[in-house]
């Protein structure tokens, strides 16, 4: 990509921390001033980032582990989603969130797990993580090692 492009302002405060996340800092993170997304495309962008937020959040919910890359991309994604929230009406924004959550639930999670994921206490999360690790151990035949 041509050097005349700069990374998004949503990347600037995070710059230098995680140079390997190309969608946040690399050539893929450059703004393209010659292209203005339509409203439909803007909604798709927000949905894509919100799916990432849910994916990383669910990963932590299930396993109790989080990487620095997860933190970085989730922080960036929340900035992008927040910018879209300022552009769309509250109704449109809430509809896109509900649509992503509905699709995420259908693909990945039961209603009971969703309620624990979104409204559960620390104790409920810990119990869920224990259940997941026991299932992993059963499938693996290996005991869980402490980090």
Residue pairs with C-beta under 8 A, 6 or more apart in sequence:
1 27
1 30
5 30
5 31
5 32
5 33
6 30
6 31
7 15
7 24
7 25
7 29
7 30
7 31
8 29
8 30
8 31
8 80
10 76
10 79
10 80
10 83
11 24
11 25
11 29
11 76
14 24
14 25
14 72
14 75
14 76
15 25
17 72
18 24
18 25
18 68
18 69
18 72
19 25
19 26
20 69
21 69
21 72
21 73
21 76
22 28
22 29
23 29
23 73
23 76
24 72
24 73
24 76
37 45
39 88
42 84
42 87
42 88
43 84
43 88
43 92
43 96
45 80
45 84
46 80
46 81
46 84
46 85
46 88
46 93
46 96
47 96
47 99
47 100
49 77
49 78
49 80
49 81
50 77
50 81
50 96
50 97
50 100
51 100
51 103
51 104
52 73
52 74
52 77
53 74
53 77
53 78
53 81
54 100
54 101
54 104
55 104
56 66
56 70
56 73
56 74
57 74
57 117
58 104
58 108
58 109
58 117
59 65
59 66
59 70
60 66
60 70
61 116
61 117
61 125
61 128
61 129
62 128
62 129
62 132
63 129
63 132
63 133
64 125
64 126
64 129
65 147
84 93
85 93
88 96
105 111
105 114
109 117
113 128
116 124
116 125
116 128
120 128
133 144
136 144
137 143
137 144
